[in-house]
C-alpha cells in the first residue's frame, strides 16, 4: 500500500474527526513533515548486516553499530529524529524487514516527544516483517505526549512461525514535573498493533485509545495513579514462550510498589505480552529489562550487557 493511501486510511479513524483543521504554519503532510525510514537486514557472509537503508528527514539512521558486548553479532540501529520531536501535521512511515536467519536491534536515540498542538494531529505507520528464523528487538524509548497533543499510530507486523520479535511501546503520562495539567493532558493518543503470519492469517490485534478527560484512566485495572506504562509483545514459537513464562516472575505487590508487571499469553499461540506500570520511566524500564533479558536468553542463548540501552 502506498504511503498516501495509508495516510488516507488513518485520516478516517473515528478518534481523528475533531482534529482535521490545518496548521497555520505549514499544512499537514507538507514536504519536510513526512518522515520516511526503511531498514532491511539480511545475512551476508555469515553476518547480519543492514543491507537496505532509505531515509527522509526528519527521520534518520546513520549506520548499524555492533557494540552489544553480550551479542556482538547483533546490528544496532538507533533512529534519530532531527526535528526535535513530533509536531502537528507530521506524518511518519517506518518499514523494517529482517531476512531469513538475520537479527537486529532497533531503538530510538531518546524519548519521542509529541509536542502541544492547536491544529490537526501527528501520525505514524509502521510495518515490521520477520522471515524464517529471524530475530528482532524493536524497543523505542518512551513516548511522551505533551498537553493538548494528538497522535495516532498503526503498526502492521508479519512474523514467520519460527521467528522471534520483541516489540515494545512505553508511554509516559506527560511532563508531570513541568505542570500539573500535563499528566494525561493530551487530547488523544491512539495506537494499534496487528500481527499476522506470512500467509495472511491474523494472530491478534490490540488498540490503546486515551482521550482527554477519560475518568477510567485511574481505575484500578488501568493506571491506578501510576504515570508510566509499557506494553511489550514477544511473538515467538510456543516452546520458547513457555520457557520465558516459566522464568519471568510476576511483580505484583501493590503496597508501596514503584512498579507492577506481569506476563500473559497472546491469542492463537502467538507468544507473550508484558504489561508494566510504574511511578517513573526508570521504574518501568527495569521491568522491561527483566523481560527482555529472559527473552533474549531463551530465544538466542545470549544475555544483556550490563546497564541500559536507553540513556
Helices and strands as residue ranges (DSSP letters): H 3-11, G 14-16, E 34-44, E 47-56, E 59-60, E 76-81, E 91-98, E 103-108, E 112-114, E 122-130, E 135-139, E 143-145, E 150-159, E 164-172, G 180-182, E 188-196, E 202-211, G 215-218, E 228-235, H 238-247, E 259-265, G 267-269, E 271-278, H 281-300
